[in-house]
């Protein structure tokens, strides 16, 4: 990708942006989630986590849980890389985790503050009957 502009600044004599600006622009583009691209939540039961790969990169948003009883899970922690925060990515993880709890007929401790917030904002009866207080 090559960015160029007509220089309107008297101190600029070339018509190309410095290479560092081009690299920074490319990096910024790779850090942006496609607005229309659906987020795919993966559930790794062995590692007890839900995750979303962000833009096909190594960056992942994750929600971790543990079994604390035969039919009881503790939804412990949600983490979204800083560059991707504020885009409701954690909301997709929370929904997947709560849907899993319902589908498997489990009870859930909500240790993670974000999951607590999600359930409070989405007080569906099928979620609430599975939450331990």
C-alpha positions in Angstrom: 0.0 0.0 0.0 1.4 3.4 -0.9 0.1 6.6 0.5 1.0 9.9 -1.2 -0.3 13.4 -0.9 0.5 16.7 -2.5 2.6 18.7 0.0 1.1 22.0 1.0 3.7 22.5 3.6 6.7 24.6 2.5 9.1 22.5 4.4 8.0 19.3 2.6 9.6 19.0 -0.9 8.6 15.3 -1.6 5.2 14.1 -2.5 5.3 10.8 -0.5 4.6 10.3 3.2 7.6 9.0 5.1 7.9 5.2 5.2 7.1 5.2 9.0 3.7 6.8 8.2 2.9 4.2 5.6 3.8 1.4 8.1 1.7 3.0 10.8 -1.3 3.3 8.4 -1.0 -0.3 7.4 -0.8 -1.4 11.1 -3.8 0.7 12.0 -5.8 -1.0 9.2 -4.9 -4.4 10.4 -6.1 -3.4 13.9 -9.6 -2.5 12.7 -12.3 -5.2 12.8 -14.3 -5.4 9.6 -17.6 -3.8 10.5 -19.6 -6.4 8.6 -17.5 -9.4 9.5 -19.3 -11.7 11.9 -17.4 -12.6 15.0 -16.9 -16.3 15.4 -16.8 -17.6 19.0 -14.9 -20.8 19.5 -15.4 -23.0 22.5 -12.5 -25.1 23.7 -14.0 -27.4 26.3 -10.6 -29.0 27.1 -9.0 -25.6 27.9 -12.3 -24.4 29.4 -12.4 -21.2 27.4 -14.4 -19.3 24.8 -12.4 -17.3 22.3 -12.6 -15.0 19.3 -9.7 -14.7 16.9 -9.4 -11.0 16.0 -8.8 -10.3 12.3 -7.2 -13.6 11.8 -4.2 -12.4 13.8 -2.7 -13.9 16.9 -4.8 -11.6 19.1 -7.7 -13.3 20.8 -10.4 -12.2 23.1 -11.1 -14.9 25.7 -13.5 -15.9 28.4 -12.2 -18.4 31.0 -14.2 -20.7 33.1 -13.7 -23.6 35.5 -15.9 -26.5 36.7 -16.3 -26.1 40.5 -18.8 -29.0 40.8 -20.3 -31.7 38.6 -22.9 -29.3 37.1 -21.5 -26.0 38.3 -19.1 -23.6 36.5 -17.4 -20.4 37.6 -17.3 -17.9 34.7 -14.1 -16.3 35.9 -12.5 -13.9 33.6 -13.0 -12.1 30.2 -10.2 -10.4 28.4 -10.2 -8.4 25.2 -6.9 -6.9 23.9 -6.8 -3.2 24.5 -6.8 -2.3 20.8 -10.1 -4.0 20.4 -12.0 -2.8 23.5 -15.2 -0.9 23.2 -16.5 -2.9 20.3 -18.8 -5.3 22.2 -16.5 -8.2 21.6 -16.8 -9.4 25.2 -20.6 -9.3 24.8 -20.3 -12.1 22.2 -18.2 -14.2 24.6 -20.6 -13.6 27.4 -23.6 -14.6 25.3 -21.8 -17.8 24.2 -20.9 -18.7 27.7 -24.4 -18.1 29.1 -25.9 -20.1 26.2 -23.5 -22.9 27.0 -24.6 -22.9 30.7 -28.3 -23.0 29.6 -27.8 -25.7 26.9 -25.8 -28.0 29.3 -28.2 -27.3 32.2 -25.4 -26.0 34.4 -25.4 -23.6 37.3 -23.0 -20.7 37.1 -21.1 -18.5 39.5 -20.4 -15.1 37.9 -17.0 -14.2 39.2 -16.2 -12.1 36.1 -17.6 -8.5 36.5 -18.3 -8.3 32.8 -20.5 -11.5 32.8 -22.3 -10.0 35.8 -22.9 -6.8 33.8 -24.0 -8.8 30.7 -26.6 -10.8 32.7 -27.9 -7.7 34.4 -28.3 -6.0 31.0 -29.8 -9.1 29.5 -32.0 -10.6 32.3 -33.5 -13.4 30.3 -35.3 -15.9 32.5 -33.4 -18.8 30.9 -30.1 -17.1 32.1 -31.3 -16.1 35.5 -32.5 -19.5 36.5 -29.0 -20.8 36.0 -27.1 -18.1 38.0 -26.0 -18.8 41.5 -26.1 -15.9 43.9 
